[in-house]
Amino acid sequence: MDAKDMGEDLEKVLVTEEEIKTRLREMAAEIDAAYAGKDLLLVGVLKGAVMVMADLARELHHPAETDWMAVSSYGAGTTSSGVVRILKDLDADIKDRNVLIVEDVIDSGLTLSWLVGNLKSRGPASVEICTMVRKPLAFSVDLDVKYIGFDLPNEFIIGYGLDYAEKYRNLPFIGTLAPHVYQD
């Protein structure tokens, strides 16, 4: 799927496919340097991080294991309930491991802050965060994000793992939807 396939549903492209690829190579080089001689477990947060994690892992020149978690603070609604639930937990034991959480986007940071605390309680050697997109104006907690692809404005974005109603994750770029798509 690309911009032509979206027709009038695409409002604008914010980050191109080439910009994403370039930034992923840069972040992978930073991660390779930081974890040289250390084990590394990439923990992707489902579903959005699938694209980021797959492409990032392929850019690494450092062996890395992968695992997945799914967490939710939304339930069936569209606003956070404030209660985080683990929908899919890690398969791996992270005690004494170097964990790098891989995210697609960080908005408020509330759910991710809870996840970091949960993982740290399991006794890892380290827990760091890598995200393709951070929306600094939406942050409502103090969260140390070590690797950031792009800082974007606080608007609803789709593509490269980010969805609207489970659609558009497979776009190779990050963009915004035209209002007619989501307004009644």
Secondary structure by P-SEA (a helix, b strand, c coil): ccccccccccccccccaaaaaaaaaaaaaaaaaaaccbbbbbbbccccaaaaaaaaaaacccbbbbbbbbbbcccccccccccccccccccccccccbbbbbbcccccaaaaaaaaaaaaaacccbbbbbbcccccccccccccccccccccccccccccccccccccccccbbbbcccccccc
